[in-house]
Structures are given as structure tokens and as C-alpha cells.
Amino acid sequence: MNKCSYCQNIFTSKHILHTHQRTAKYCLKLRNTVLDTKFTCEYCMKIYTQKICLERHMLSCKYRQNNIELEKKDEIIFMQNKTIESQSKKITELEGRLENIAIKGVEKPTTSTSNTQNINLLPLTEKHMKTCASNLTLDHIREGALGYAKYALEYPFKDRLVCVDYARKKIKYKNSDGDYVVDPYMTKMAPKFFKSISSQNNQLINECISEIRAQIEELINSADDTEGGWDVEDFESEQSRLHAFLGILLSAKRNVKEASKNQDNELSDNFVRHVVNTIVSHD
């Protein structure tokens, strides 16, 4: 068994273990040691004693080439996602128009006449929402707008708001003064909600990003093993998966920040839609 005596990680061969102990930053940190050279390839972590040797290596480093190709793929995926976001927003707008047309067609009133209008709701305050923030998990973040809506309805919004107008996504809740507030499209409540989870959201994402980067570094180190290392195709697949997950986390972090500042984005729009749809379906 090839076990690191410093960080207790286990490796498939002595070669990987020695490379790990010499180059893994988190392992070096445990023993207050730094890399003993200035000339380390940032892609495959190979070490050179002369700068010219490193520069020569960079011209043919297969991991650098793989990284360049992955960056190109990430750019393509990013552009595709932007197109999908734009199309999804248009679809959402069309769905709203169709809902209004359908309601008018059957002469259905836009406001609810159910008993939920006068239900005795618990106050929905910013203090209460911040208190609930510790219940937000990485699983909620992974699911995007749907996950945030599930968290909101299970914790801060539970028994504290109702939908009084489905067509206009209009909710009703009680503020800290005990007054009822009617909020079309949740324009007042949504930014407060995202602001309340911002700190916990960032903490969970930052912790996960650190873990993923450590996994990427370990992946690159282990890929250099000629005996028990990764197959090229498996290596590229795993690296792509980790980079894709990083992209999801960074997007979530950016979108929550924008939504907390009342900046219109797809996350906020879809969050409101999921919240209202779930409330109405459970009535």
C-alpha cells in the first residue's frame, strides 16, 4: 500500500506517491514546505531546473494541449448555454401570454377567491430568512432555480406566503409590522430571498470549488503514472466533468449575486415560476 505519511492519501504506485509528496500543494502545506523549484509546468506539474527546459517542454506538453482544447469546448458550451437561456426566457414569456389568453377565454378572474386570501400567515421577514439559510445545501444549489425554490418552500417560505394571482405570479405575505403585502412577480421578495442565502451559498460553493481544484490537481498527478495511471480517454472525460461542475458552481454564485441586487436574470425568473407553480399545485 502506497500511503502518504503526511496527508494519509493512498496511491496506486510509489511513483505517484513520490510525485504527490513532491508537488501536491496541500500536502506540502501540512509540513510547511514549498516547491523546491521555480520551473514547474502548471499543467502536468513536471519540474525542471532551468527555465529554458520548461519552455521547451511547454511546446509539447500533452496536458497543456488538452487544457487548451477543454477551454475551447468550455467556450462553445458557454455560448450554447447563453443561447438556451435566451430561448428559455422567450418561452417563459410566451407561456405567460398564453396563460393570460386562456384565462380571458374562459372569463376566469385573475385573482383567487379561495380562503387563502384571508389565511393567517406567519410573518415573512428578512431576519427569519437569514435564520433559515443554514438549511441550504449543495444539493439545492446543484438543481439551480428548482433547488432554490424547494429550499425556500421547505424552510423560509413555509406557512408564510400564498399565491393570490397565478397569471401575474402575485404572492401575498405578512411583513414584520403585521401588514399584508401583495407582491406581483415577487419583485420585492425575490431579491430579499437571494440576499438572505448569499453568504451560505458562497461558502458552500467556495468549499466545493476548493475540493474540485484539489481533485483536478490530483488527477493530473496520477495521470503521469505509466503503470497504473489513467487511460487518455478516461482522463479527458473526468477532467471535462470536473471543469463542467466548476462552471455550474461559478454560474450559480454569479446568478445569486445578481438576483440579490434585483438584477433580472434567468435564475430569478425561473425561481419565481417554480415557487408559484408549486404553491398553486398544492392548494
Sequence and secondary structure as in RCSB ss.txt:
>XXXX:A:sequence
MNKCSYCQNIFTSKHILHTHQRTAKYCLKLRNTVLDTKFTCEYCMKIYTQKICLERHMLSCKYRQNNIELEKKDE
IIFMQNKTIESQSKKITELEGRLENIAIKGVEKPTTSTSNTQNINLLPLTEKHMKTCASNLTLDHIREGALGYAK
YALEYPFKDRLVCVDYARKKIKYKNSDGDYVVDPYMTKMAPKFFKSISSQNNQLINECISEIRAQIEELINSADD
TEGGWDVEDFESEQSRLHAFLGILLSAKRNVKEASKNQDNELSDNFVRHVVNTIVSHD
>XXXX:A:secstr
 EE TTT  EESSHHHHHHHHHH HHHHHHTT   S SEE TTT  EESSHHHHHHHHTT HHHHHHHHHHHHHH
HHHHHHHHHHHHHHHHHHHHHHHHHHHHHHTT  SS  SGGGG    B  HHHHHHHGGG  HHHHHTTHHHHHH
HHHHTTTTTTEEEEETTTTEEEEE TTS EEEEETTTTHHHHHHHHHHHHHHHHHHHHHHHHHHHHHHHHHHHT 
TTT   HHHHHHHHHHHHHHHHHHHHHHHHHHHHHTT   HHHHHHHHHHHHHHHHH 
